[in-house]
Amino acid sequence: MGLWDTQLAALKRIVDELTSDQGEIAKISQRWRTMATAVTTDTGALNTAVGTVDDAWKGGAADNFVTYMAKYPKSASQLKEALTTSATKIDEAGAALNTARGDVQKIYTDTSTWLAKQSPKTDSAITSITNQVNAAVKRADEPRQRAIDAIDAAIKEINNHVDDKFFTTIPAPGDQDFYPKNKPNLHWLVDPQFKQTGDPTQPTGDKGNGSPNGGNGGNESGAPPNIPPAESQVPPDAKDLTENPDAQKILDYAFEQLGDPYVWGAEGPDSFDCSGLTQKAYEAAGIEIPRVANDQWGAGPRIPDGNVQAGDLIFFDNDGNGTADHVGIVVDPEKKTMVHAPNSTTVVQIADYGGRTALGFTRPGNS
């Protein structure tokens, strides 16, 4: 069998190359996943705290603070995604190494066992055996290459995030106009109706991003105080409210979210703030609108009160400063009902808006 020691040694080297510490690989990926979970937990606590500030304070400075702080959950989500996808690639590389080693080990064992039974008497027999051993070595290259490709994919995924800035792109808070010394004419106004409940730094629920007490993903301050809660069930005439297919898609999406909790900065799939709900509902109809209520209001087009249709957006100015700080979707203009995500003490629901003067209505995409 000594004639083929060189080829067998080549197979053995491939087996050794593919031998890896699977336990250590698993530990590395788990550490990255643990960091991703910590990012989610800490973001939930931040969301809760900012939501409490948004409930307790009004005015231009407070609104701008909430808008600024919305940048952190976005960066945190990007960091979590980078950690999670990189950990997945590490797991895949480890699995590929383990599988490839098993495949090559089998080729080596089968070839060694087969050679031990051979006793060639002629040159042609020796040549035939040599060719088969060389073929075995060549077959080992395929699983080896699979492992290399998986490792390269993991390295590429990690390198894709090496230059990501994440939180470093967020400007310093001390330079922002909500900082009193920077723009004294912007005010922090205490909301006399605010009542602190629970620990403002503890996220609630198990959705990973917390349930902050008020506000949302931009400069919104929640539902107008004199809009009473109404139904959390889809109205029986839901399919008869509009003949416009886009408007129906918008309402259908919003109705599917009835009962989902309000969470500041949330955009679904199981929790929303007011403008997160409207943005996703319009997205379901293939219509892109901005993220924040006041930006949605500015995007238009405006609709006169008498021409309002189901599926239109309805806006409110709680602070009286001419900007939209809450938004809902009109359900029935005759009954003056809307579906909206009011505030952190409630859930997505259908409510009456007839007792409140709206800032106005828009119909993005001419829905």
Protein Blocks (a to p, Z undefined) as FASTA:
>chain_A
ZZmmmmmmmmmmmmmmmpccfklmmmmmmmmmmmmmmmmmmmmmmmmmmmmmmmmpgcjk
lmmmmmmmmmmmmmmmmmmmmmmmmmmmmmmmmmmmmmmmmmmmmmmmmmmmmmmmpccf
bfklmmmmmmmmmmmmmmmmmmmmmmmmmmmmmmmmmmmmmmpnklmmpccfklpmklmk
lmmmbccdddfkbccehjfkbcgdjeonopaeedjfblbebjafklccddfbdcfklmmm
pccfklmmmmmmmmmmgoiacdehiabjkbccfklmmmmmmmmnopacdfbfklmmmnmp
addfklgcehiacdddfkonopafbdcddfblmlopadddfblmbccddddfklpccfbd
cdehhZZ
